[in-house]
Amino acid sequence: MVFFKKSFSNQIMVLTVVLLLLPIAITFYMLHVIRSTEQSMLETHKKNLTKAVTFLDNSFPSTFDEILKKHHAEDLTRREKVILLNRELKPIIDQAKRNYPGVELGFYSLSLDVILDGDEQSYGENFSKRRKEAFDETITKNKPVVQVFGLTQGGQIEVYQPLIRNGEVIGSVWGTENLSTIYRRMNQIEVDAYGVIILGGLLGLGGAFTLIARLVTTVNQVKAGVQKLEKDLTYVLPPAPGEIGEITQAINHLATKLINAQNYNEIILASIDDGILAVDLAGNIISLNSSAMRILGLENSCLGKNIVDVFPTDSPFCRFLQDALKMQELVKDKELIYPSSNGKTLHLLVSTNLMVNIRQEIVGAVLTCRDITERTLLEEQVRRQERLAALGKLVAGVAHEIRNPLTSISGYIQYWLKDHLPTPKSLQIVHKEISRVNTIVDKLLQFSRPATAIFGSHDLNQLVRRTLQSFKDAHDCAVEIEEDLATGLPPAYMDPGQIEQVLLNILYNASQATSNRGKIRVSTAYEPQKGMLVVSVADNGPGIPEEVMPHLFEPFFTTKPKGTGLGLAIAYEIMQAHGGDIQVESKVGQGTTCHIYLPFVNQNAEAKEGQGDAHNSCGR
């Protein structure tokens, strides 16, 4: 009775000793004894059998050939020789058997390939392949061979020793011993050992049932209290004896911490300006803060409801959450224009993420939305100011570019007004200057009002090859062009005419940078970091100075004597219209590389879906 009044830790410790440590200790001890006895027995019999084989070897001072010569048996048949040798060797073998009872001994003749065991009725024509291999190994390696096999069926030991006479191996001496009697005794010891182990386990189980019965009763009481606590965190579990009582105190303490953490979370969420909405795997709303209710037009009563019952059928938020839960497709800082409940249009940045538990299992999804309406209006004002500043630079550039040809035209006209007839050369110069003005105006119009792009699915590599061929046909120069086009690229989403114009402009700049006799390398690839296709044009020209790099895409900025400075500006506008990008890398003395980034078809389709396609919105 004193034992059952002790704490559960002491009871479990004693029970563990009874159930595990004692049977395990007995088991290991008995197995150790059995194993030790078995190994000791094997070693003893190996030594005994080796002594018997050595005794037989020493008892035979002659050779097989000498015995045959002694009896003038060289011309006898092989069978007759075997009978003669068995008869002559029988006394030696019988003496060895008497000295070592229970052992089978004999010789093996290499020249006759026969076993000689002293039995004249045994001619040794047939012996096992295993024994033949043992004889061959003994003779070939000139060292003893010991084999132990068939332990589970009684066991047998075989020893083979080379028979050496006059420095030559003429055969082998062998011996075998059957261990069946000893192994039957060992099997009986094993049966007794296992009986002791089972008896110890049964005694331990008997004591376990009493302790487990008391333990289950107490655990059921705690279980009922935890079920109540699951519905009401303010419930307090009643005290219990021993370590179970410590567990109930820890659970009560944990419940208090959960209540405090829940209060802290609610305070933190309420102070965050971003809207946060969390749902479980079934799509039921489990948490949302005041910012989410304000931005999304929801009420606190929507907690516990499903998102398809809360959001309108054409709401993108429902689709974003369902894509995250069902397909793990997330959005990151996706800009969205959304009409609020008060009639205003909101500019939002929407992101989704998955909620995982400590076992890295998905348990829900979170949607966050940030109201950037004020920031968007401010950025629009900044862009308006930048456009006005750019317009000022553009007007100054236009005035500078047009003034020079107009000055030349005005001078000739004044000259002609003084009764000087125009010469063919002067008319040619005037025509050239007028064409120059017309070119500037065309490029200016193209920059300010680019042609409407006709987007479609096109093979990027095919476009690059066609553009390179057009460049080679139109520019008779010594530039070496190298192609490195990646295979397996998805189709690009682009206007091929406009992208060809961008490539031609970049190729023309690269050719001029190398003085029309350098090397240009054109490559295509998929850029995983940007998630876009990229065309790279690299030259081995002198490179671009660092102070020039920030001005490359500005209108009318050029380092060429006769350039207009609109080529890269137009290329930049075209790439912006494509939703892509254009970047330039350069080092003085090492060359320049221009990268053109383009979206591919699937990516563009996903972007269009994100703009509020009603057909893909979730329904009720």
Secondary structure by P-SEA (a helix, b strand, c coil): cccccccaaaaaaaaaaaccaaaaaaaaaaaaaaaaaaaaaaaaaaaaaaaaaaaaaaaccccaaaaaaaaccccccaaaaaaaaaaaaaaaaaaaaaaccccccbbbbcccccccccccccccccccaaaaaaaaaaaaacbbbbbbcccccbbbbbbbbbbccccccccccbbbbbaaaaaaaaaaaaaaaaaaaaaaaaaaaaaaaaaaaaaaaaaaaaaaaaaaaaacccccccccccaaaaaaaaaaaaaaaaaaaaaaaaaaaaaccbbbbbbccccccccccaaaaaaacccccccccccccccccccaaaaaaaaaaaccccccbbbbbbbccccbbbbbbbbbbbbbcccccccbbbbbbbbaaaaaaaaaaaaaaaaaaaaaaaaaaaaaaaaaaaaaaaaaaaaaaacccccaaaaaaaaaaaaaaaaaaaaaaaaacccccccccccaaaaaaaaaaaaaaaccccbbbbbbbbcccccccccaaaaaaaaaaaaaaaaaaacccbbbbbbccccccccbbbbbbbbcccccccccccccccccccccccccccaaaaaaaaaaaaccbbbbbbccccbbbbbbbbbcaaaaaaaaaacccccccccc
